[in-house]
Amino acid sequence: MLLTTYELKQWKRWNVESVFEAASQRRFAHESYVVLEWAKGEEVVGLEEIASVCSRFGVGLLTLHPYYSSFRYTVQLDAEKHETPDDYVEEYLGYVFEKNEDAKQKYENLWVAQDV
């Protein structure tokens, strides 16, 4: 199983601290991304500092762009995959499932579908 986390930030509400938040998630995730919402019609510029810090911490960088009534993303930098102890993953999933019973059910359904 590969656990990926995404730290989502709204347009103009992000800075380099977003990378530190995503990096802290690498404790229990195999890869982490910062996802920056981009305004419609705006060119993607000014990501050099954030990309540099992402690279230092092994965090990936995505930009999220409006597309009709939905969004599309662009990979600016791939996250570095790494091993994380299973007990950290289990602890995190336990926390998520405690807060969201629907997520727990969907997760359990994934395992049932694989056994068929």
URWOVEN-V477756 format. One record per pair of residues at least 12 apart in sequence whose ideal C-beta (glycine too) atoms are under 10 Angstrom apart, sorted by the first residue. I is the first residue (numbers start at 1). GAP is how many residues later the second one is. If there is no record, write none. Layout:
BEGIN
I,GAP  I,GAP
END
This chain:
BEGIN
1,29  1,85  1,88  1,92  1,106  1,109  1,110  2,27  2,28  2,29  2,79  2,87  3,22  3,25  3,26  3,27  3,28  3,29  3,81  3,85  3,86  3,89  3,90  4,21  4,25  4,26  4,27  4,28  4,29  4,56  4,75  4,77  5,16  5,17  5,19  5,20  5,21  5,23  5,24  5,25  5,26  5,27  5,28  5,29  5,54  5,74  5,87  6,16  6,19  6,23  6,25  6,26  6,27  6,28  6,29  6,54  6,56  6,58  6,67  6,73  7,12  7,13  7,14  7,15  7,16  7,17  7,18  7,25  7,26  7,27  7,28  7,29  7,52  8,14  8,25  8,26  8,27  8,28  8,29  8,54  8,56  9,12  9,13  9,25  9,26  9,27  9,28  9,55  10,26  10,27  10,29  10,54  11,25  11,26  11,27  11,28  11,29  11,31  11,53  11,55  12,24  12,25  12,26  12,27  12,30  13,23  13,24  14,20  14,21  14,22  14,23  14,36  15,34  15,35  16,18  16,33  16,34  16,36  16,37  16,38  17,33  17,36  18,16  18,17  18,18  18,32  18,35  18,36  18,41  18,43  19,13  19,15  19,30  19,31  19,32  19,33  19,34  19,35  19,36  19,37  19,38  19,40  19,42  20,14  20,33  20,37  20,39  21,13  21,38  22,12  22,13  22,31  22,32  22,35  22,36  22,37  22,38  22,39  22,57  23,30  23,31  23,33  23,34  23,35  23,36  24,33  24,35  25,34  25,67  26,31  26,32  26,33  26,53  26,54  26,56  26,58  26,62  27,57  27,58  27,61  27,62  27,64  27,65  28,56  28,57  28,59  28,60  28,61  28,62  28,63  28,64  28,65  28,67  29,50  29,52  29,53  29,55  29,59  29,60  29,63  30,49  30,50  30,51  30,52  30,53  30,54  30,59  31,27  31,28  31,29  31,47  31,48  31,49  31,50  31,51  31,53  32,22  32,25  32,26  32,27  32,28  32,47  32,48  32,50  33,21  33,26  33,27  33,28  33,29  33,40  33,42  33,43  33,44  33,45  33,46  34,16  34,17  34,19  34,20  34,23  34,25  34,26  34,27  34,28  34,29  34,42  34,43  34,45  35,25  35,26  35,27  35,28  35,29  35,36  35,38  36,14  36,25  36,26  36,27  36,28  36,29  36,37  36,40  37,25  37,26  37,27  37,28  37,29  37,34  37,36  38,24  38,25  38,26  38,27  38,28  38,33  38,35  38,36  39,26  39,27  40,25  40,26  40,27  41,24  41,25  42,21  42,23  42,24  44,19  44,21  44,30  44,32  47,14  47,16  47,29  47,30  50,26  50,27  51,25  51,26  52,25  54,22  54,23  54,24  54,25  54,26  55,22  55,25  57,22  57,23  58,19  58,20  58,21  58,22  58,23  58,24  59,18  59,20  59,21  60,15  60,16  60,17  60,18  60,19  60,20  60,21  61,13  61,14  61,15  61,16  61,17  61,18  62,12  62,13  62,14  62,15  62,16  62,17  63,12  63,13  93,14
END
